[in-house]
Amino acid sequence: MIEVKNLVKRYGNHTAVNDLSFTVNRGQILGFLGPNGAGKTTTMNIITGYISATEGTVTVNGIDVFEEPEEVKKMIGYLPEFPPLYPDLTVWEYLNFVADIKKVKKSARRQMVNDVMEATKIADMRNRLIKHLSKGYKQRVGLAQAIMGYPEVIILDEPTVGLDPKQIIEIRDLIRDLSKNHTVILSSHIMQEVNAVCDSVMIIDKGRLILQDKPENLSLHFGSTGGLKLVIKGNKNDVLNELKKIGRITKIEEKESLEEGTVSFTVYCKEDDDIREEVFYSMSKNNTPILEMQSIRMSLEDIFIKVTQDDAFINEDKPEVYEDKTEDLSSSADKEEVSNNAGDL
Ligand SMILES: Nc1ncnc2c1ncn2[C@@H]1O[C@H](COP(=O)(O)OP(=O)(O)OP(=O)(O)O)[C@@H](O)[C@H]1O
């Protein structure tokens, strides 16, 4: 659907987008993630035909954005970071104006404006001046202008910036709804946002693509560990000795216990290994009941910070392995040995 190949954008000596290539499939919601200045807005402005590129190609449905910008613009609805709203028009007047610009046929216009207002839940505000709308409603009007004419592709630059938590949830629901009929690219630097709505996440930094995958797969790029946080009722040494017998546990870390008569451990295993049942039966047999058990994974925040702060990551063919401070039991000659932390018990 959208194919970006070897895209470069230079401003003088400064390279804002540096050899960026990616594709977005039909019906997908792609989260475009990166720190301030990473090149997100620049890339979106190029895809939408607002600015030119220094090098590279962008096609939407096979049509080259640089050769046929008008054709591509017809296929894209764009919500820029600062939507071009007209404060002295009512919502109804403004959306009719947008429909006119987008060459929606006069006979279909009234119906489409009504449908778009329904979809973005702004019908109640139709006669209100845009300057009197709350920020959340202005953002909805911005979304309404983006979907007017039902373009195949919707591009949203930081759509929830400045909104309160309730408005954020509403806009995210709306974006999810949009993806039923549209391909969506969503730029953000909010991890929860891309996690909540996107099928695929692309992280860029300093204009370069660092990772693209499903949100749930990103941690796999780091060879990161999986594991469990445990709160167990019983004697520390009893519990520890039993945990040590579970060969699939690669590390054990003792944590501060908040409740008397209980012990807390974080145990690690391979990312794709599920040790919950084995831990359950082992503790049950040991008469040391598990009071809490919680799976741990590398969060999207961890990944984002890791890849955008680590220059080495960008230059390496293979990402380095995510590490923590605990000793690795699997590499130890004696599997019975545990980390210094736990061994000091
Ligand atoms: N017209 C311009 N002239 C010169 N430099 C520019 C111009 N537009 C953007 N840049 C620079 O290009 C880089 C990428 O900017 P861009 O706005 O694309 O980043 P971004 O990822 O959208 O950041 P943010 O999250 O802060 O909006 C930045 O270093 C920015 O200063």
The ligand as an ORCA input file, in Angstrom:
! r2SCAN-3c Opt
* xyz 0 1
  N      12.472     23.229      7.579
  C      13.492     22.758      8.296
  N      14.712     23.320      8.189
  C      15.770     22.827      8.872
  N      15.716     21.768      9.713
  C      14.519     21.186      9.856
  C      13.348     21.636      9.179
  N      12.312     20.835      9.520
  C      12.823     19.924     10.395
  N      14.133     20.126     10.601
  C      15.017     19.334     11.458
  O      14.921     17.979     11.041
  C      14.927     17.088     12.176
  C      13.695     16.211     12.156
  O      12.569     17.039     12.495
  P      11.087     16.463     12.588
  O      10.184     17.600     12.868
  O      10.806     15.628     11.391
  O      11.203     15.506     13.861
  P      10.050     14.781     14.687
  O      10.480     13.364     14.841
  O       8.728     15.013     14.055
  O      10.149     15.541     16.081
  P       8.983     15.958     17.134
  O       8.587     14.697     17.855
  O       9.726     16.903     18.040
  O       7.869     16.601     16.364
  C      15.064     17.979     13.405
  O      16.423     18.036     13.753
  C      14.573     19.330     12.906
  O      15.177     20.375     13.623
*
